[in-house]
Amino acid sequence: MYGPLAFAGVPGMCTLHANSARDAVTKLCTLPLLAGENVTDRFVVPTVASAIDLVVHLGRDGDGTRIVKEILSVPGTVEGGVITTTVEFRRDGVTLVAAPHRAPLAGARA
């Protein structure tokens, strides 16, 4: 996962090993809970939700080349203790395609 992070208002990026973009968000919420009882999910989940804008999940194609498999947006909301995410782009075979809810990108060719 590559995703812009802005803890304390300072933008940045990080990498994280996960099986999908959604799994990366879950892992970011789970790892701090290993610190012990002084950290709870009621603090961690909204904090992570407000710190992430995008999650870009990379994978490898048949010849080992890194490819973008999926891009999620994270609007910063939490529902039922789960961070809300929206798939923005997903790989459809060899092409990265916009999700149906997205308007076409400016300058994009059909």
Biopython code that builds the backbone (N, CA, C, O; Angstrom):
import numpy as np
from Bio.PDB.StructureBuilder import StructureBuilder

atoms = [
    (1, "MET", "N", (0.846, -1.169, 0.000)),
    (1, "MET", "CA", (0.000, 0.000, 0.000)),
    (1, "MET", "C", (0.891, 1.231, 0.000)),
    (1, "MET", "O", (1.865, 1.299, 0.749)),
    (2, "TYR", "N", (0.567, 2.175, -0.816)),
    (2, "TYR", "CA", (1.168, 3.492, -0.737)),
    (2, "TYR", "C", (0.023, 4.439, -0.473)),
    (2, "TYR", "O", (-0.976, 4.398, -1.191)),
    (3, "GLY", "N", (0.126, 5.279, 0.519)),
    (3, "GLY", "CA", (-0.965, 6.184, 0.783)),
    (3, "GLY", "C", (-0.494, 7.432, 1.461)),
    (3, "GLY", "O", (0.331, 7.372, 2.373)),
    (4, "PRO", "N", (-1.003, 8.567, 1.034)),
    (4, "PRO", "CA", (-0.637, 9.808, 1.708)),
    (4, "PRO", "C", (-1.140, 9.793, 3.148)),
    (4, "PRO", "O", (-2.301, 9.473, 3.402)),
    (5, "LEU", "N", (-0.292, 10.127, 4.058)),
    (5, "LEU", "CA", (-0.677, 10.235, 5.460)),
    (5, "LEU", "C", (-0.431, 11.658, 5.912)),
    (5, "LEU", "O", (0.511, 12.305, 5.452)),
    (6, "ALA", "N", (-1.259, 12.147, 6.799)),
    (6, "ALA", "CA", (-1.079, 13.514, 7.281)),
    (6, "ALA", "C", (-1.283, 13.555, 8.782)),
    (6, "ALA", "O", (-2.250, 14.143, 9.266)),
    (7, "PHE", "N", (-0.382, 12.936, 9.518)),
    (7, "PHE", "CA", (-0.442, 13.003, 10.965)),
    (7, "PHE", "C", (0.041, 14.372, 11.396)),
    (7, "PHE", "O", (1.078, 14.841, 10.926)),
    (8, "ALA", "N", (-0.680, 15.005, 12.261)),
    (8, "ALA", "CA", (-0.341, 16.336, 12.778)),
    (8, "ALA", "C", (-0.230, 17.352, 11.641)),
    (8, "ALA", "O", (0.529, 18.316, 11.737)),
    (9, "GLY", "N", (-0.986, 17.135, 10.568)),
    (9, "GLY", "CA", (-0.996, 18.089, 9.473)),
    (9, "GLY", "C", (0.209, 18.031, 8.563)),
    (9, "GLY", "O", (0.369, 18.893, 7.699)),
    (10, "VAL", "N", (1.064, 17.031, 8.737)),
    (10, "VAL", "CA", (2.266, 16.901, 7.909)),
    (10, "VAL", "C", (2.014, 15.802, 6.887)),
    (10, "VAL", "O", (1.869, 14.638, 7.261)),
    (11, "PRO", "N", (1.958, 16.150, 5.589)),
    (11, "PRO", "CA", (1.691, 15.134, 4.576)),
    (11, "PRO", "C", (2.866, 14.170, 4.433)),
    (11, "PRO", "O", (4.013, 14.533, 4.695)),
    (12, "GLY", "N", (2.576, 12.960, 4.022)),
    (12, "GLY", "CA", (3.623, 11.969, 3.825)),
    (12, "GLY", "C", (3.061, 10.745, 3.148)),
    (12, "GLY", "O", (1.885, 10.704, 2.786)),
    (13, "MET", "N", (3.909, 9.741, 2.979)),
    (13, "MET", "CA", (3.507, 8.471, 2.386)),
    (13, "MET", "C", (4.121, 7.351, 3.196)),
    (13, "MET", "O", (5.113, 7.546, 3.898)),
    (14, "CYS", "N", (3.522, 6.177, 3.092)),
    (14, "CYS", "CA", (4.104, 5.014, 3.745)),
    (14, "CYS", "C", (3.810, 3.782, 2.900)),
    (14, "CYS", "O", (2.984, 3.816, 1.988)),
    (15, "THR", "N", (4.497, 2.706, 3.218)),
    (15, "THR", "CA", (4.200, 1.420, 2.598)),
    (15, "THR", "C", (3.772, 0.461, 3.685)),
    (15, "THR", "O", (4.164, 0.594, 4.844)),
    (16, "LEU", "N", (2.963, -0.509, 3.296)),
    (16, "LEU", "CA", (2.442, -1.498, 4.222)),
    (16, "LEU", "C", (2.158, -2.748, 3.418)),
    (16, "LEU", "O", (1.617, -2.664, 2.316)),
    (17, "HIS", "N", (2.507, -3.887, 3.939)),
    (17, "HIS", "CA", (2.244, -5.145, 3.244)),
    (17, "HIS", "C", (0.866, -5.666, 3.649)),
    (17, "HIS", "O", (0.594, -5.886, 4.829)),
    (18, "ALA", "N", (-0.001, -5.860, 2.648)),
    (18, "ALA", "CA", (-1.349, -6.370, 2.877)),
    (18, "ALA", "C", (-1.825, -7.050, 1.594)),
    (18, "ALA", "O", (-1.251, -6.851, 0.523)),
    (19, "ASN", "N", (-2.870, -7.847, 1.716)),
    (19, "ASN", "CA", (-3.379, -8.598, 0.566)),
    (19, "ASN", "C", (-4.307, -7.793, -0.330)),
    (19, "ASN", "O", (-4.587, -8.204, -1.456)),
    (20, "SER", "N", (-4.785, -6.656, 0.151)),
    (20, "SER", "CA", (-5.664, -5.797, -0.644)),
    (20, "SER", "C", (-5.623, -4.395, -0.034)),
    (20, "SER", "O", (-5.080, -4.190, 1.051)),
    (21, "ALA", "N", (-6.197, -3.455, -0.740)),
    (21, "ALA", "CA", (-6.257, -2.088, -0.216)),
    (21, "ALA", "C", (-7.104, -2.044, 1.052)),
    (21, "ALA", "O", (-6.740, -1.371, 2.016)),
    (22, "ARG", "N", (-8.213, -2.745, 1.059)),
    (22, "ARG", "CA", (-9.084, -2.775, 2.242)),
    (22, "ARG", "C", (-8.371, -3.435, 3.426)),
    (22, "ARG", "O", (-8.496, -2.974, 4.560)),
    (23, "ASP", "N", (-7.627, -4.509, 3.163)),
    (23, "ASP", "CA", (-6.861, -5.174, 4.220)),
    (23, "ASP", "C", (-5.800, -4.239, 4.807)),
    (23, "ASP", "O", (-5.498, -4.320, 5.997)),
    (24, "ALA", "N", (-5.242, -3.367, 3.992)),
    (24, "ALA", "CA", (-4.236, -2.417, 4.486)),
    (24, "ALA", "C", (-4.862, -1.454, 5.497)),
    (24, "ALA", "O", (-4.250, -1.138, 6.517)),
    (25, "VAL", "N", (-6.072, -0.991, 5.216)),
    (25, "VAL", "CA", (-6.762, -0.092, 6.147)),
    (25, "VAL", "C", (-7.042, -0.828, 7.460)),
    (25, "VAL", "O", (-6.839, -0.277, 8.542)),
    (26, "THR", "N", (-7.501, -2.059, 7.359)),
    (26, "THR", "CA", (-7.760, -2.867, 8.551)),
    (26, "THR", "C", (-6.489, -3.076, 9.358)),
    (26, "THR", "O", (-6.508, -2.982, 10.585)),
    (27, "LYS", "N", (-5.384, -3.360, 8.676)),
    (27, "LYS", "CA", (-4.113, -3.581, 9.366)),
    (27, "LYS", "C", (-3.642, -2.314, 10.077)),
    (27, "LYS", "O", (-3.113, -2.388, 11.186)),
    (28, "LEU", "N", (-3.828, -1.162, 9.453)),
    (28, "LEU", "CA", (-3.442, 0.093, 10.100)),
    (28, "LEU", "C", (-4.225, 0.331, 11.377)),
    (28, "LEU", "O", (-3.723, 0.967, 12.303)),
    (29, "CYS", "N", (-5.441, -0.170, 11.437)),
    (29, "CYS", "CA", (-6.260, -0.027, 12.652)),
    (29, "CYS", "C", (-5.911, -1.076, 13.701)),
    (29, "CYS", "O", (-6.029, -0.820, 14.899)),
    (30, "THR", "N", (-5.485, -2.245, 13.261)),
    (30, "THR", "CA", (-5.229, -3.350, 14.180)),
    (30, "THR", "C", (-3.875, -3.244, 14.872)),
    (30, "THR", "O", (-3.771, -3.504, 16.071)),
    (31, "LEU", "N", (-2.848, -2.869, 14.138)),
    (31, "LEU", "CA", (-1.498, -2.851, 14.710)),
    (31, "LEU", "C", (-1.357, -1.971, 15.954)),
    (31, "LEU", "O", (-0.699, -2.404, 16.900)),
    (32, "PRO", "N", (-1.928, -0.770, 16.014)),
    (32, "PRO", "CA", (-1.798, 0.037, 17.236)),
    (32, "PRO", "C", (-2.457, -0.607, 18.458)),
    (32, "PRO", "O", (-2.061, -0.338, 19.593)),
    (33, "LEU", "N", (-3.458, -1.454, 18.227)),
    (33, "LEU", "CA", (-4.148, -2.098, 19.339)),
    (33, "LEU", "C", (-3.256, -3.107, 20.055)),
    (33, "LEU", "O", (-3.540, -3.493, 21.189)),
    (34, "LEU", "N", (-2.185, -3.534, 19.402)),
    (34, "LEU", "CA", (-1.238, -4.453, 20.025)),
    (34, "LEU", "C", (-0.432, -3.780, 21.129)),
    (34, "LEU", "O", (0.266, -4.456, 21.884)),
    (35, "ALA", "N", (-0.522, -2.463, 21.230)),
    (35, "ALA", "CA", (0.219, -1.720, 22.260)),
    (35, "ALA", "C", (-0.309, -2.001, 23.651)),
    (35, "ALA", "O", (0.391, -1.776, 24.638)),
    (36, "GLY", "N", (-1.515, -2.482, 23.741)),
    (36, "GLY", "CA", (-2.060, -2.815, 25.053)),
    (36, "GLY", "C", (-3.371, -2.118, 25.322)),
    (36, "GLY", "O", (-3.942, -1.473, 24.443)),
    (37, "GLU", "N", (-3.842, -2.254, 26.540)),
    (37, "GLU", "CA", (-5.161, -1.760, 26.913)),
    (37, "GLU", "C", (-5.265, -0.242, 26.964)),
    (37, "GLU", "O", (-6.372, 0.295, 27.022)),
    (38, "ASN", "N", (-4.140, 0.458, 26.943)),
    (38, "ASN", "CA", (-4.200, 1.918, 26.990)),
    (38, "ASN", "C", (-4.639, 2.529, 25.662)),
    (38, "ASN", "O", (-4.940, 3.721, 25.608)),
    (39, "VAL", "N", (-4.680, 1.738, 24.592)),
    (39, "VAL", "CA", (-5.120, 2.203, 23.278)),
    (39, "VAL", "C", (-6.337, 1.375, 22.884)),
    (39, "VAL", "O", (-6.288, 0.145, 22.892)),
    (40, "THR", "N", (-7.434, 2.058, 22.537)),
    (40, "THR", "CA", (-8.654, 1.341, 22.171)),
    (40, "THR", "C", (-9.034, 1.615, 20.727)),
    (40, "THR", "O", (-8.559, 2.569, 20.112)),
    (41, "ASP", "N", (-9.904, 0.755, 20.196)),
    (41, "ASP", "CA", (-10.376, 0.954, 18.823)),
    (41, "ASP", "C", (-11.208, 2.217, 18.688)),
    (41, "ASP", "O", (-11.287, 2.782, 17.598)),
    (42, "ARG", "N", (-11.829, 2.673, 19.767)),
    (42, "ARG", "CA", (-12.611, 3.919, 19.706)),
    (42, "ARG", "C", (-11.713, 5.118, 19.422)),
    (42, "ARG", "O", (-12.185, 6.125, 18.894)),
    (43, "PHE", "N", (-10.435, 5.031, 19.761)),
    (43, "PHE", "CA", (-9.472, 6.084, 19.451)),
    (43, "PHE", "C", (-8.790, 5.820, 18.104)),
    (43, "PHE", "O", (-8.665, 6.724, 17.278)),
    (44, "VAL", "N", (-8.352, 4.582, 17.891)),
    (44, "VAL", "CA", (-7.541, 4.251, 16.714)),
    (44, "VAL", "C", (-8.320, 4.389, 15.417)),
    (44, "VAL", "O", (-7.831, 5.019, 14.479)),
    (45, "VAL", "N", (-9.509, 3.824, 15.334)),
    (45, "VAL", "CA", (-10.247, 3.779, 14.068)),
    (45, "VAL", "C", (-10.547, 5.175, 13.519)),
    (45, "VAL", "O", (-10.239, 5.428, 12.355)),
    (46, "PRO", "N", (-11.132, 6.096, 14.294)),
    (46, "PRO", "CA", (-11.366, 7.430, 13.727)),
    (46, "PRO", "C", (-10.075, 8.194, 13.434)),
    (46, "PRO", "O", (-10.031, 9.018, 12.520)),
    (47, "THR", "N", (-9.033, 7.919, 14.206)),
    (47, "THR", "CA", (-7.750, 8.585, 13.952)),
    (47, "THR", "C", (-7.176, 8.141, 12.618)),
    (47, "THR", "O", (-6.717, 8.971, 11.832)),
    (48, "VAL", "N", (-7.197, 6.848, 12.358)),
    (48, "VAL", "CA", (-6.712, 6.328, 11.073)),
    (48, "VAL", "C", (-7.592, 6.843, 9.941)),
    (48, "VAL", "O", (-7.079, 7.242, 8.896)),
    (49, "ALA", "N", (-8.913, 6.840, 10.134)),
    (49, "ALA", "CA", (-9.837, 7.304, 9.088)),
    (49, "ALA", "C", (-9.557, 8.745, 8.689)),
    (49, "ALA", "O", (-9.657, 9.095, 7.513)),
    (50, "SER", "N", (-9.210, 9.577, 9.654)),
    (50, "SER", "CA", (-8.970, 10.989, 9.341)),
    (50, "SER", "C", (-7.570, 11.242, 8.799)),
    (50, "SER", "O", (-7.299, 12.327, 8.285)),
    (51, "ALA", "N", (-6.680, 10.268, 8.903)),
    (51, "ALA", "CA", (-5.291, 10.475, 8.491)),
    (51, "ALA", "C", (-4.993, 9.999, 7.075)),
    (51, "ALA", "O", (-3.964, 10.367, 6.508)),
    (52, "ILE", "N", (-5.864, 9.195, 6.498)),
    (52, "ILE", "CA", (-5.601, 8.598, 5.183)),
    (52, "ILE", "C", (-6.537, 9.205, 4.147)),
    (52, "ILE", "O", (-7.729, 9.375, 4.401)),
    (53, "ASP", "N", (-5.996, 9.529, 2.988)),
    (53, "ASP", "CA", (-6.805, 10.017, 1.864)),
    (53, "ASP", "C", (-7.016, 8.924, 0.820)),
    (53, "ASP", "O", (-8.136, 8.690, 0.367)),
    (54, "LEU", "N", (-5.935, 8.265, 0.449)),
    (54, "LEU", "CA", (-5.972, 7.241, -0.596)),
    (54, "LEU", "C", (-5.151, 6.035, -0.178)),
    (54, "LEU", "O", (-4.190, 6.148, 0.583)),
    (55, "VAL", "N", (-5.550, 4.875, -0.692)),
    (55, "VAL", "CA", (-4.771, 3.649, -0.544)),
    (55, "VAL", "C", (-4.581, 3.089, -1.942)),
    (55, "VAL", "O", (-5.553, 2.824, -2.650)),
    (56, "VAL", "N", (-3.333, 2.911, -2.336)),
    (56, "VAL", "CA", (-3.006, 2.350, -3.645)),
    (56, "VAL", "C", (-2.418, 0.970, -3.410)),
    (56, "VAL", "O", (-1.353, 0.834, -2.808)),
    (57, "HIS", "N", (-3.117, -0.054, -3.887)),
    (57, "HIS", "CA", (-2.664, -1.432, -3.699)),
    (57, "HIS", "C", (-1.903, -1.879, -4.934)),
    (57, "HIS", "O", (-2.421, -1.848, -6.051)),
    (58, "LEU", "N", (-0.658, -2.299, -4.711)),
    (58, "LEU", "CA", (0.193, -2.782, -5.795)),
    (58, "LEU", "C", (0.272, -4.292, -5.761)),
    (58, "LEU", "O", (0.157, -4.913, -4.704)),
    (59, "GLY", "N", (0.469, -4.871, -6.923)),
    (59, "GLY", "CA", (0.688, -6.306, -7.039)),
    (59, "GLY", "C", (1.686, -6.543, -8.147)),
    (59, "GLY", "O", (2.287, -5.599, -8.660)),
    (60, "ARG", "N", (1.865, -7.774, -8.512)),
    (60, "ARG", "CA", (2.769, -8.106, -9.620)),
    (60, "ARG", "C", (1.975, -8.826, -10.698)),
    (60, "ARG", "O", (1.095, -9.639, -10.416)),
    (61, "ASP", "N", (2.316, -8.500, -11.951)),
    (61, "ASP", "CA", (1.658, -9.209, -13.044)),
    (61, "ASP", "C", (2.419, -10.501, -13.323)),
    (61, "ASP", "O", (3.319, -10.861, -12.564)),
    (62, "GLY", "N", (2.076, -11.191, -14.382)),
    (62, "GLY", "CA", (2.663, -12.494, -14.691)),
    (62, "GLY", "C", (4.167, -12.515, -14.835)),
    (62, "GLY", "O", (4.801, -13.521, -14.514)),
    (63, "ASP", "N", (4.762, -11.419, -15.316)),
    (63, "ASP", "CA", (6.220, -11.387, -15.481)),
    (63, "ASP", "C", (6.937, -10.731, -14.303)),
    (63, "ASP", "O", (8.144, -10.495, -14.366)),
    (64, "GLY", "N", (6.196, -10.432, -13.221)),
    (64, "GLY", "CA", (6.820, -9.880, -12.013)),
    (64, "GLY", "C", (6.856, -8.362, -11.953)),
    (64, "GLY", "O", (7.369, -7.804, -10.983)),
    (65, "THR", "N", (6.328, -7.678, -12.958)),
    (65, "THR", "CA", (6.306, -6.223, -12.965)),
    (65, "THR", "C", (5.262, -5.726, -11.970)),
    (65, "THR", "O", (4.150, -6.250, -11.919)),
    (66, "ARG", "N", (5.620, -4.714, -11.178)),
    (66, "ARG", "CA", (4.656, -4.135, -10.238)),
    (66, "ARG", "C", (3.587, -3.363, -11.006)),
    (66, "ARG", "O", (3.884, -2.602, -11.927)),
    (67, "ILE", "N", (2.339, -3.578, -10.605)),
    (67, "ILE", "CA", (1.210, -2.892, -11.229)),
    (67, "ILE", "C", (0.260, -2.400, -10.135)),
    (67, "ILE", "O", (0.198, -2.971, -9.046)),
    (68, "VAL", "N", (-0.476, -1.337, -10.443)),
    (68, "VAL", "CA", (-1.522, -0.868, -9.535)),
    (68, "VAL", "C", (-2.721, -1.775, -9.737)),
    (68, "VAL", "O", (-3.233, -1.910, -10.848)),
    (69, "LYS", "N", (-3.170, -2.401, -8.638)),
    (69, "LYS", "CA", (-4.317, -3.302, -8.712)),
    (69, "LYS", "C", (-5.622, -2.611, -8.337)),
    (69, "LYS", "O", (-6.686, -2.935, -8.864)),
    (70, "GLU", "N", (-5.521, -1.637, -7.403)),
    (70, "GLU", "CA", (-6.735, -0.998, -6.913)),
    (70, "GLU", "C", (-6.372, 0.300, -6.215)),
    (70, "GLU", "O", (-5.302, 0.415, -5.618)),
    (71, "ILE", "N", (-7.271, 1.282, -6.290)),
    (71, "ILE", "CA", (-7.120, 2.538, -5.554)),
    (71, "ILE", "C", (-8.408, 2.790, -4.794)),
    (71, "ILE", "O", (-9.493, 2.814, -5.375)),
    (72, "LEU", "N", (-8.276, 2.979, -3.480)),
    (72, "LEU", "CA", (-9.413, 3.300, -2.617)),
    (72, "LEU", "C", (-9.292, 4.732, -2.152)),
    (72, "LEU", "O", (-8.186, 5.222, -1.924)),
    (73, "SER", "N", (-10.418, 5.407, -2.007)),
    (73, "SER", "CA", (-10.420, 6.692, -1.315)),
    (73, "SER", "C", (-10.970, 6.447, 0.090)),
    (73, "SER", "O", (-11.792, 5.557, 0.305)),
    (74, "VAL", "N", (-10.505, 7.246, 1.028)),
    (74, "VAL", "CA", (-10.932, 7.145, 2.418)),
    (74, "VAL", "C", (-11.488, 8.509, 2.815)),
    (74, "VAL", "O", (-10.720, 9.435, 3.076)),
    (75, "PRO", "N", (-12.820, 8.644, 2.866)),
    (75, "PRO", "CA", (-13.406, 9.960, 3.116)),
    (75, "PRO", "C", (-13.302, 10.448, 4.557)),
    (75, "PRO", "O", (-13.644, 11.595, 4.846)),
    (76, "GLY", "N", (-12.832, 9.587, 5.470)),
    (76, "GLY", "CA", (-12.665, 10.022, 6.856)),
    (76, "GLY", "C", (-13.821, 9.685, 7.759)),
    (76, "GLY", "O", (-13.857, 10.123, 8.909)),
    (77, "THR", "N", (-14.779, 8.904, 7.257)),
    (77, "THR", "CA", (-15.939, 8.546, 8.067)),
    (77, "THR", "C", (-15.824, 7.113, 8.580)),
    (77, "THR", "O", (-15.144, 6.271, 7.992)),
    (78, "VAL", "N", (-16.507, 6.865, 9.691)),
    (78, "VAL", "CA", (-16.537, 5.540, 10.309)),
    (78, "VAL", "C", (-17.995, 5.170, 10.519)),
    (78, "VAL", "O", (-18.771, 5.966, 11.048)),
    (79, "GLU", "N", (-18.371, 3.964, 10.107)),
    (79, "GLU", "CA", (-19.741, 3.476, 10.301)),
    (79, "GLU", "C", (-19.676, 2.126, 11.002)),
    (79, "GLU", "O", (-19.083, 1.177, 10.489)),
    (80, "GLY", "N", (-20.288, 2.049, 12.175)),
    (80, "GLY", "CA", (-20.293, 0.800, 12.925)),
    (80, "GLY", "C", (-18.903, 0.327, 13.306)),
    (80, "GLY", "O", (-18.651, -0.876, 13.370)),
    (81, "GLY", "N", (-17.999, 1.263, 13.559)),
    (81, "GLY", "CA", (-16.641, 0.917, 13.939)),
    (81, "GLY", "C", (-15.737, 0.529, 12.784)),
    (81, "GLY", "O", (-14.610, 0.083, 13.001)),
    (82, "VAL", "N", (-16.221, 0.694, 11.550)),
    (82, "VAL", "CA", (-15.452, 0.334, 10.355)),
    (82, "VAL", "C", (-15.233, 1.577, 9.507)),
    (82, "VAL", "O", (-16.163, 2.352, 9.283)),
    (83, "ILE", "N", (-14.014, 1.769, 9.040)),
    (83, "ILE", "CA", (-13.684, 2.923, 8.193)),
    (83, "ILE", "C", (-14.356, 2.756, 6.838)),
    (83, "ILE", "O", (-14.255, 1.704, 6.208)),
    (84, "THR", "N", (-15.044, 3.808, 6.397)),
    (84, "THR", "CA", (-15.696, 3.811, 5.098)),
    (84, "THR", "C", (-14.648, 4.015, 4.008)),
    (84, "THR", "O", (-13.798, 4.898, 4.118)),
    (85, "THR", "N", (-14.708, 3.201, 2.960)),
    (85, "THR", "CA", (-13.814, 3.360, 1.815)),
    (85, "THR", "C", (-14.642, 3.270, 0.540)),
    (85, "THR", "O", (-15.736, 2.705, 0.533)),
    (86, "THR", "N", (-14.112, 3.830, -0.526)),
    (86, "THR", "CA", (-14.755, 3.769, -1.831)),
    (86, "THR", "C", (-13.718, 3.340, -2.858)),
    (86, "THR", "O", (-12.640, 3.930, -2.938)),
    (87, "VAL", "N", (-14.035, 2.321, -3.641)),
    (87, "VAL", "CA", (-13.140, 1.909, -4.723)),
    (87, "VAL", "C", (-13.215, 2.974, -5.811)),
    (87, "VAL", "O", (-14.292, 3.267, -6.331)),
    (88, "GLU", "N", (-12.079, 3.544, -6.146)),
    (88, "GLU", "CA", (-12.016, 4.564, -7.199)),
    (88, "GLU", "C", (-11.564, 3.966, -8.530)),
    (88, "GLU", "O", (-12.090, 4.313, -9.587)),
    (89, "PHE", "N", (-10.577, 3.058, -8.465)),
    (89, "PHE", "CA", (-10.067, 2.378, -9.658)),
    (89, "PHE", "C", (-9.787, 0.927, -9.295)),
    (89, "PHE", "O", (-9.377, 0.627, -8.174)),
    (90, "ARG", "N", (-10.013, 0.024, -10.254)),
    (90, "ARG", "CA", (-9.736, -1.396, -10.045)),
    (90, "ARG", "C", (-9.222, -1.977, -11.351)),
    (90, "ARG", "O", (-9.673, -1.598, -12.432)),
    (91, "ARG", "N", (-8.281, -2.894, -11.245)),
    (91, "ARG", "CA", (-7.722, -3.532, -12.433)),
    (91, "ARG", "C", (-8.739, -4.505, -13.001)),
    (91, "ARG", "O", (-9.298, -5.338, -12.287)),
    (92, "ASP", "N", (-8.967, -4.381, -14.303)),
    (92, "ASP", "CA", (-9.854, -5.271, -15.045)),
    (92, "ASP", "C", (-8.988, -5.950, -16.101)),
    (92, "ASP", "O", (-8.898, -5.481, -17.236)),
    (93, "GLY", "N", (-8.364, -7.035, -15.727)),
    (93, "GLY", "CA", (-7.409, -7.674, -16.636)),
    (93, "GLY", "C", (-6.139, -6.850, -16.714)),
    (93, "GLY", "O", (-5.414, -6.733, -15.726)),
    (94, "VAL", "N", (-5.859, -6.276, -17.879)),
    (94, "VAL", "CA", (-4.631, -5.501, -18.051)),
    (94, "VAL", "C", (-4.851, -4.002, -17.879)),
    (94, "VAL", "O", (-3.891, -3.232, -17.893)),
    (95, "THR", "N", (-6.104, -3.579, -17.719)),
    (95, "THR", "CA", (-6.423, -2.158, -17.671)),
    (95, "THR", "C", (-6.901, -1.751, -16.284)),
    (95, "THR", "O", (-7.665, -2.474, -15.646)),
    (96, "LEU", "N", (-6.446, -0.590, -15.822)),
    (96, "LEU", "CA", (-6.950, -0.001, -14.585)),
    (96, "LEU", "C", (-8.143, 0.865, -14.972)),
    (96, "LEU", "O", (-7.996, 1.840, -15.709)),
    (97, "VAL", "N", (-9.322, 0.508, -14.475)),
    (97, "VAL", "CA", (-10.545, 1.211, -14.888)),
    (97, "VAL", "C", (-11.162, 1.952, -13.714)),
    (97, "VAL", "O", (-11.065, 1.521, -12.565)),
    (98, "ALA", "N", (-11.801, 3.080, -14.025)),
    (98, "ALA", "CA", (-12.492, 3.868, -13.006)),
    (98, "ALA", "C", (-13.742, 3.132, -12.562)),
    (98, "ALA", "O", (-14.387, 2.439, -13.349)),
    (99, "ALA", "N", (-14.071, 3.290, -11.304)),
    (99, "ALA", "CA", (-15.299, 2.704, -10.773)),
    (99, "ALA", "C", (-16.498, 3.347, -11.463)),
    (99, "ALA", "O", (-16.409, 4.491, -11.909)),
    (100, "PRO", "N", (-17.609, 2.635, -11.556)),
    (100, "PRO", "CA", (-18.784, 3.166, -12.267)),
    (100, "PRO", "C", (-19.291, 4.502, -11.739)),
    (100, "PRO", "O", (-19.862, 5.280, -12.503)),
    (101, "HIS", "N", (-19.097, 4.791, -10.450)),
    (101, "HIS", "CA", (-19.606, 6.041, -9.874)),
    (101, "HIS", "C", (-18.760, 7.246, -10.243)),
    (101, "HIS", "O", (-19.190, 8.382, -10.042)),
    (102, "ARG", "N", (-17.560, 7.025, -10.781)),
    (102, "ARG", "CA", (-16.641, 8.119, -11.092)),
    (102, "ARG", "C", (-16.975, 8.759, -12.429)),
    (102, "ARG", "O", (-17.341, 8.075, -13.385)),
    (103, "ALA", "N", (-16.845, 10.068, -12.485)),
    (103, "ALA", "CA", (-16.959, 10.775, -13.761)),
    (103, "ALA", "C", (-15.666, 10.518, -14.546)),
    (103, "ALA", "O", (-14.622, 10.305, -13.930)),
    (104, "PRO", "N", (-15.704, 10.532, -15.869)),
    (104, "PRO", "CA", (-14.475, 10.344, -16.644)),
    (104, "PRO", "C", (-13.440, 11.392, -16.281)),
    (104, "PRO", "O", (-13.780, 12.539, -15.991)),
    (105, "LEU", "N", (-12.183, 10.997, -16.297)),
    (105, "LEU", "CA", (-11.100, 11.918, -15.993)),
    (105, "LEU", "C", (-10.934, 12.921, -17.122)),
    (105, "LEU", "O", (-11.101, 12.575, -18.291)),
    (106, "ALA", "N", (-10.609, 14.153, -16.783)),
    (106, "ALA", "CA", (-10.375, 15.183, -17.787)),
    (106, "ALA", "C", (-9.222, 14.760, -18.684)),
    (106, "ALA", "O", (-8.155, 14.390, -18.194)),
    (107, "GLY", "N", (-9.426, 14.810, -19.963)),
    (107, "GLY", "CA", (-8.374, 14.455, -20.925)),
    (107, "GLY", "C", (-8.233, 12.968, -21.141)),
    (107, "GLY", "O", (-7.376, 12.548, -21.919)),
    (108, "ALA", "N", (-9.049, 12.144, -20.476)),
    (108, "ALA", "CA", (-8.951, 10.697, -20.638)),
    (108, "ALA", "C", (-9.533, 10.297, -21.987)),
    (108, "ALA", "O", (-10.502, 10.890, -22.461)),
    (109, "ARG", "N", (-8.937, 9.299, -22.588)),
    (109, "ARG", "CA", (-9.422, 8.802, -23.887)),
    (109, "ARG", "C", (-10.229, 7.548, -23.651)),
    (109, "ARG", "O", (-9.937, 6.762, -22.750)),
    (110, "ALA", "N", (-11.244, 7.370, -24.469)),
    (110, "ALA", "CA", (-12.102, 6.175, -24.341)),
    (110, "ALA", "C", (-11.416, 4.953, -24.909)),
    (110, "ALA", "O", (-11.983, 3.861, -24.888)),
]
sb = StructureBuilder()
sb.init_structure("model")
sb.init_model(0)
sb.init_chain("A")
sb.init_seg("    ")
for serial, (resi, resn, name, xyz) in enumerate(atoms, 1):
    if name == "N":
        sb.init_residue(resn, " ", resi, " ")
    sb.init_atom(name, np.array(xyz, "f"), 0.0, 1.0, " ", f" {name:<3s}", serial, name[0])
structure = sb.get_structure()
